[in-house]
Amino acid sequence: MSLVDLMMLLMVIFMITAPIMQGGIDLSLPKTEGLAVDSKGGMTISITRDGTILVDSDPISLGDFRASFRAIVSRKADQGVYIRGDRNAPYGVIAQVLDIVKNAGVTNVALVTEPEDISR
């Protein structure tokens, strides 16, 4: 096998596996019957099942999030804010995060969900 063939093979393998390796945060999003909202662009806030808050994959405490969100959103939220809450996350944490986002004056907020499997 020539070096060029090996390089092409490795490139194909990388192109197939790269999209699979994205995500990084293990969340089980709630399923809804309506159209699923996907977080494309904008700022993503994730809340894990144990209540950990991540802003674009960077962990932050609720107190630090409350204190610094206005500064963070002024730089990053041109395309909206997407909240990805695990279906088993504490509801109180999700409600507090949503309240902080709304009080910062962000009007383009969406809760990210997955489509529900409905067999009819």
N, C-alpha and C positions, 0 to 999 in steps of 0.2 A: 504494500500500500504506500502510495507516495505521500509526501508531506502535505500537499495541497488537498488530497482526498481526506486525510486525517483532519485537517483544519476545517474543511466543509462539514464533515461529520460532527465535530465538536460544536460548530456554530449551529447546526440544526438542533442538536440536543439542547443547547443553551436557549434557543428560541422557543422550544417547546416547554422547557421547565421554568423559564423566567416568570411567566404570568402566574404559575402555580405557587411560587415562593412569595408572592406579594401578600399583603394583608398583615401578617405578623401578630395581630391581636386576636386572641381566641375569644370570639363572642358568638353567642347563640341568639341571633336577632329574633324579635317577635315576628310571627307570620300574620299577614293581614290579607283579607279577601280583595281589597282594592288594589290599585296599582302600587307596585313596590317602589319605594324611593331609594335611589342609589346616590351615594355621596361622590359626586364627580366635581372636582374643583372645590374652591372654597375651603373653609376651615372645618376639620372634623374633630368632634369631641366624642371620645369613647368612654363608656362606663362599664367596667367589668362586673362579673357576678359578685365579687367581694367588695364592690363599691369604689374601686380605684378609678380615678379620673385621669384620662390621657388626652392631651391636646396635640393632635397630629402625631401620635405615638410617643410623646414625651409625658411621663407621669408627673402629676402635680397634686398637691393636697387641696382639699376643699377651701381652706383658708387662703392659701396662696392663689387659687383660682379666683376667688372672690376679690382679692386685693389687686390682682394684675390683669383681669380679663379685659377691662376697658383699653389698656395699653396694647394688649395682644391683638384684640379685634380691630383696632384702628389700622394695624399693619396688614392683616391677613384676610379679612372677611369681605372683600369686594364681591365675591361670587356666592355669598351666603354662608350660613353655619349649619352643619349637619350633625345631629346628635345621634350616636349609635349606642343605644343602651341594651345590655344583655337582658334577655327576658327574665332572668332570675336576679337581676340587680335590685338593690333596695330602692323602692319607689321614692322614698324620701330624698335620696341622693339625686335621682333623675329630676325630681321636682325642683330641688334647690339649684341644680345646674341650669335648668330651663329658666328659672326666675332670674338668676344672675345674667343670663344672656339677654333676656327681655329688658331688664332694668338698665343694661348697657346701651339700649336704643337700637338693638339689632331687630329688624323687622322681617328679614328673610331667613327664617329658621325652619328646619324640617327634621322630623324624626325618621331615621332610616329603618326600613323594615325589609322583610323577605316576602316573596309571594307565597300564598298558602296553596297547597296542593288540593285542588277540589276536583274530585271525580264525579261526574254527573252521568 
